[in-house]
Amino acid sequence: MDPCARLADRSAGPSAGSGITTVKRLSFILASVLVALVTSTAIAGLLWWRGIVQLPFGPDHRELTMQLRDRGTVVVAGGVPFGLDRAGTRLVDYSTLPSLASALHGRDGATLVRAIRAARADGLLVRTDRALGPAGSLLRAMSEMRGVTDVVATFLSATAALYEIRERIRIEPDDGRRLIAVVRVILQGASPPADRLFPDAIRRPQPTEVAVIVRDGHEPVLWRAVRGGSISRALVDASYAVLDRWNTRQQQRYGPMREAIARLGVTLAVFHGRGTLASRTTEFLDRAVARNVFSIGYEQLGRWEYVLPPTPWAPIPRPATAIADLAREHDVPRPGYLRPELVLYRFRALQLIEREADGPVDVVDPG
């Protein structure tokens, strides 16, 4: 064979084989990169879903994470929000607890309380970005952030609400009449009765906020709220706060308090069920603060201000309007209630309402 032909033959063979090998290597490298990318994406997604890592543009559940911290087991309805840092809390789907699931799908608050205690749960985390449970059920009401009798929402956001068992405040009508009488004698200048003379449920140690409201018919004339270690203690302190705030303008219209109170009605409101509102949009506040059940207030650097709770004859104003007016009334600089140092709350109130001055008393606890 011609030496040139042999040389050409040799040079052609390796060149073709080398091309095939290069293609195979590129394909392997691309496949490896694709596998690595898919795997890393899946791992990152899992870590984000579990809340172990936070994406820069992902949902921020910081406040909810703080609410979960130091809890044992929290039962979840509607699924864990994506990207939620569980803060060491054990989250259990309610569908794995038949008794609790049955109670949530029912309508009896006492049954739900027993099921929560039997499950040894430190709370219920309920999604609020969609309706859950059968119509009319406790779960449906909780997912819609409506009032539920035996549990209270301690935290509410557009994604989820955290509920806890609450001990119901019970005041019998006869006791209600006696408590209003105590307020009246203080406003007339007399000393309050000894604490031991109050009913057990009223003097039992329980941090409580009580408001005393003096009304001219339905119109509130003057009101003050005080936090105390018991209902009886807060009631007495709030009565003295009203007495101290009766000023010249009110005296010009109604006369001295000791005389005016004979013509004015008294309302006693025991605040309860306070929950932090994580969002401040008008739409969220409309959903979270039912105007005939809840009221709204804010805390700023330890100072607590509130809108008077709804009455049987009038709901509160639209929540965003009410809290904006409240912030303006107390000279909160712009942008008012949107300032980050303000913490917004919704709350309920059990109210003892005189129908008329020194008349029958109604016990009212909406929701």
WOSULNOR-V879220 format. One record per residue. N is the residue number from 1. RES is the residue in three letters. OMEGA is omega as a letter, one per 30 degrees, with the letter a starting at -180 (999 if undefined). Layout:
# WOSULNOR-V879220
n=N res=RES omega=OMEGA
n=N res=RES omega=OMEGA
This chain:
# WOSULNOR-V879220
n=1 res=MET omega=l
n=2 res=ASP omega=a
n=3 res=PRO omega=l
n=4 res=CYS omega=a
n=5 res=ALA omega=l
n=6 res=ARG omega=l
n=7 res=LEU omega=l
n=8 res=ALA omega=a
n=9 res=ASP omega=a
n=10 res=ARG omega=a
n=11 res=SER omega=a
n=12 res=ALA omega=a
n=13 res=GLY omega=a
n=14 res=PRO omega=a
n=15 res=SER omega=l
n=16 res=ALA omega=l
n=17 res=GLY omega=l
n=18 res=SER omega=l
n=19 res=GLY omega=l
n=20 res=ILE omega=a
n=21 res=THR omega=a
n=22 res=THR omega=l
n=23 res=VAL omega=l
n=24 res=LYS omega=l
n=25 res=ARG omega=l
n=26 res=LEU omega=l
n=27 res=SER omega=l
n=28 res=PHE omega=a
n=29 res=ILE omega=l
n=30 res=LEU omega=l
n=31 res=ALA omega=l
n=32 res=SER omega=l
n=33 res=VAL omega=l
n=34 res=LEU omega=l
n=35 res=VAL omega=l
n=36 res=ALA omega=a
n=37 res=LEU omega=l
n=38 res=VAL omega=a
n=39 res=THR omega=a
n=40 res=SER omega=l
n=41 res=THR omega=l
n=42 res=ALA omega=l
n=43 res=ILE omega=l
n=44 res=ALA omega=l
n=45 res=GLY omega=l
n=46 res=LEU omega=l
n=47 res=LEU omega=l
n=48 res=TRP omega=l
n=49 res=TRP omega=l
n=50 res=ARG omega=l
n=51 res=GLY omega=a
n=52 res=ILE omega=l
n=53 res=VAL omega=l
n=54 res=GLN omega=l
n=55 res=LEU omega=a
n=56 res=PRO omega=a
n=57 res=PHE omega=l
n=58 res=GLY omega=l
n=59 res=PRO omega=a
n=60 res=ASP omega=l
n=61 res=HIS omega=a
n=62 res=ARG omega=a
n=63 res=GLU omega=l
n=64 res=LEU omega=l
n=65 res=THR omega=l
n=66 res=MET omega=l
n=67 res=GLN omega=a
n=68 res=LEU omega=a
n=69 res=ARG omega=l
n=70 res=ASP omega=l
n=71 res=ARG omega=l
n=72 res=GLY omega=a
n=73 res=THR omega=l
n=74 res=VAL omega=l
n=75 res=VAL omega=a
n=76 res=VAL omega=l
n=77 res=ALA omega=l
n=78 res=GLY omega=l
n=79 res=GLY omega=l
n=80 res=VAL omega=l
n=81 res=PRO omega=l
n=82 res=PHE omega=l
n=83 res=GLY omega=a
n=84 res=LEU omega=l
n=85 res=ASP omega=a
n=86 res=ARG omega=l
n=87 res=ALA omega=l
n=88 res=GLY omega=a
n=89 res=THR omega=l
n=90 res=ARG omega=l
n=91 res=LEU omega=a
n=92 res=VAL omega=l
n=93 res=ASP omega=a
n=94 res=TYR omega=a
n=95 res=SER omega=l
n=96 res=THR omega=a
n=97 res=LEU omega=a
n=98 res=PRO omega=a
n=99 res=SER omega=l
n=100 res=LEU omega=l
n=101 res=ALA omega=l
n=102 res=SER omega=l
n=103 res=ALA omega=l
n=104 res=LEU omega=l
n=105 res=HIS omega=l
n=106 res=GLY omega=a
n=107 res=ARG omega=a
n=108 res=ASP omega=a
n=109 res=GLY omega=a
n=110 res=ALA omega=l
n=111 res=THR omega=l
n=112 res=LEU omega=l
n=113 res=VAL omega=l
n=114 res=ARG omega=a
n=115 res=ALA omega=l
n=116 res=ILE omega=a
n=117 res=ARG omega=l
n=118 res=ALA omega=l
n=119 res=ALA omega=a
n=120 res=ARG omega=a
n=121 res=ALA omega=l
n=122 res=ASP omega=l
n=123 res=GLY omega=l
n=124 res=LEU omega=l
n=125 res=LEU omega=a
n=126 res=VAL omega=l
n=127 res=ARG omega=a
n=128 res=THR omega=l
n=129 res=ASP omega=l
n=130 res=ARG omega=l
n=131 res=ALA omega=l
n=132 res=LEU omega=l
n=133 res=GLY omega=l
n=134 res=PRO omega=l
n=135 res=ALA omega=l
n=136 res=GLY omega=a
n=137 res=SER omega=l
n=138 res=LEU omega=a
n=139 res=LEU omega=l
n=140 res=ARG omega=l
n=141 res=ALA omega=a
n=142 res=MET omega=l
n=143 res=SER omega=l
n=144 res=GLU omega=l
n=145 res=MET omega=l
n=146 res=ARG omega=a
n=147 res=GLY omega=l
n=148 res=VAL omega=a
n=149 res=THR omega=a
n=150 res=ASP omega=l
n=151 res=VAL omega=a
n=152 res=VAL omega=l
n=153 res=ALA omega=l
n=154 res=THR omega=l
n=155 res=PHE omega=a
n=156 res=LEU omega=l
n=157 res=SER omega=l
n=158 res=ALA omega=a
n=159 res=THR omega=a
n=160 res=ALA omega=l
n=161 res=ALA omega=l
n=162 res=LEU omega=a
n=163 res=TYR omega=l
n=164 res=GLU omega=l
n=165 res=ILE omega=l
n=166 res=ARG omega=l
n=167 res=GLU omega=a
n=168 res=ARG omega=l
n=169 res=ILE omega=a
n=170 res=ARG omega=l
n=171 res=ILE omega=l
n=172 res=GLU omega=a
n=173 res=PRO omega=l
n=174 res=ASP omega=l
n=175 res=ASP omega=l
n=176 res=GLY omega=l
n=177 res=ARG omega=l
n=178 res=ARG omega=a
n=179 res=LEU omega=l
n=180 res=ILE omega=l
n=181 res=ALA omega=l
n=182 res=VAL omega=l
n=183 res=VAL omega=a
n=184 res=ARG omega=a
n=185 res=VAL omega=l
n=186 res=ILE omega=a
n=187 res=LEU omega=l
n=188 res=GLN omega=l
n=189 res=GLY omega=a
n=190 res=ALA omega=l
n=191 res=SER omega=l
n=192 res=PRO omega=l
n=193 res=PRO omega=l
n=194 res=ALA omega=a
n=195 res=ASP omega=a
n=196 res=ARG omega=a
n=197 res=LEU omega=l
n=198 res=PHE omega=l
n=199 res=PRO omega=a
n=200 res=ASP omega=a
n=201 res=ALA omega=a
n=202 res=ILE omega=a
n=203 res=ARG omega=l
n=204 res=ARG omega=l
n=205 res=PRO omega=l
n=206 res=GLN omega=a
n=207 res=PRO omega=a
n=208 res=THR omega=l
n=209 res=GLU omega=a
n=210 res=VAL omega=l
n=211 res=ALA omega=l
n=212 res=VAL omega=a
n=213 res=ILE omega=l
n=214 res=VAL omega=a
n=215 res=ARG omega=l
n=216 res=ASP omega=a
n=217 res=GLY omega=l
n=218 res=HIS omega=a
n=219 res=GLU omega=l
n=220 res=PRO omega=a
n=221 res=VAL omega=a
n=222 res=LEU omega=l
n=223 res=TRP omega=l
n=224 res=ARG omega=l
n=225 res=ALA omega=a
n=226 res=VAL omega=l
n=227 res=ARG omega=a
n=228 res=GLY omega=a
n=229 res=GLY omega=l
n=230 res=SER omega=l
n=231 res=ILE omega=a
n=232 res=SER omega=a
n=233 res=ARG omega=a
n=234 res=ALA omega=l
n=235 res=LEU omega=a
n=236 res=VAL omega=a
n=237 res=ASP omega=l
n=238 res=ALA omega=l
n=239 res=SER omega=l
n=240 res=TYR omega=l
n=241 res=ALA omega=l
n=242 res=VAL omega=a
n=243 res=LEU omega=a
n=244 res=ASP omega=a
n=245 res=ARG omega=l
n=246 res=TRP omega=a
n=247 res=ASN omega=a
n=248 res=THR omega=a
n=249 res=ARG omega=a
n=250 res=GLN omega=l
n=251 res=GLN omega=l
n=252 res=GLN omega=a
n=253 res=ARG omega=a
n=254 res=TYR omega=a
n=255 res=GLY omega=l
n=256 res=PRO omega=a
n=257 res=MET omega=a
n=258 res=ARG omega=l
n=259 res=GLU omega=a
n=260 res=ALA omega=a
n=261 res=ILE omega=l
n=262 res=ALA omega=a
n=263 res=ARG omega=a
n=264 res=LEU omega=l
n=265 res=GLY omega=a
n=266 res=VAL omega=l
n=267 res=THR omega=l
n=268 res=LEU omega=a
n=269 res=ALA omega=l
n=270 res=VAL omega=a
n=271 res=PHE omega=l
n=272 res=HIS omega=l
n=273 res=GLY omega=a
n=274 res=ARG omega=l
n=275 res=GLY omega=a
n=276 res=THR omega=l
n=277 res=LEU omega=a
n=278 res=ALA omega=a
n=279 res=SER omega=a
n=280 res=ARG omega=l
n=281 res=THR omega=l
n=282 res=THR omega=a
n=283 res=GLU omega=a
n=284 res=PHE omega=a
n=285 res=LEU omega=l
n=286 res=ASP omega=a
n=287 res=ARG omega=a
n=288 res=ALA omega=a
n=289 res=VAL omega=l
n=290 res=ALA omega=a
n=291 res=ARG omega=l
n=292 res=ASN omega=a
n=293 res=VAL omega=a
n=294 res=PHE omega=l
n=295 res=SER omega=a
n=296 res=ILE omega=l
n=297 res=GLY omega=l
n=298 res=TYR omega=l
n=299 res=GLU omega=l
n=300 res=GLN omega=l
n=301 res=LEU omega=l
n=302 res=GLY omega=l
n=303 res=ARG omega=a
n=304 res=TRP omega=l
n=305 res=GLU omega=a
n=306 res=TYR omega=l
n=307 res=VAL omega=a
n=308 res=LEU omega=a
n=309 res=PRO omega=l
n=310 res=PRO omega=l
n=311 res=THR omega=l
n=312 res=PRO omega=a
n=313 res=TRP omega=a
n=314 res=ALA omega=l
n=315 res=PRO omega=l
n=316 res=ILE omega=l
n=317 res=PRO omega=l
n=318 res=ARG omega=a
n=319 res=PRO omega=a
n=320 res=ALA omega=l
n=321 res=THR omega=a
n=322 res=ALA omega=a
n=323 res=ILE omega=l
n=324 res=ALA omega=l
n=325 res=ASP omega=a
n=326 res=LEU omega=l
n=327 res=ALA omega=l
n=328 res=ARG omega=l
n=329 res=GLU omega=a
n=330 res=HIS omega=l
n=331 res=ASP omega=l
n=332 res=VAL omega=a
n=333 res=PRO omega=l
n=334 res=ARG omega=g
n=335 res=PRO omega=l
n=336 res=GLY omega=a
n=337 res=TYR omega=l
n=338 res=LEU omega=l
n=339 res=ARG omega=a
n=340 res=PRO omega=a
n=341 res=GLU omega=l
n=342 res=LEU omega=l
n=343 res=VAL omega=a
n=344 res=LEU omega=l
n=345 res=TYR omega=l
n=346 res=ARG omega=l
n=347 res=PHE omega=l
n=348 res=ARG omega=l
n=349 res=ALA omega=l
n=350 res=LEU omega=a
n=351 res=GLN omega=l
n=352 res=LEU omega=a
n=353 res=ILE omega=l
n=354 res=GLU omega=l
n=355 res=ARG omega=l
n=356 res=GLU omega=a
n=357 res=ALA omega=l
n=358 res=ASP omega=a
n=359 res=GLY omega=l
n=360 res=PRO omega=a
n=361 res=VAL omega=l
n=362 res=ASP omega=l
n=363 res=VAL omega=a
n=364 res=VAL omega=l
n=365 res=ASP omega=a
n=366 res=PRO omega=l
n=367 res=GLY omega=999
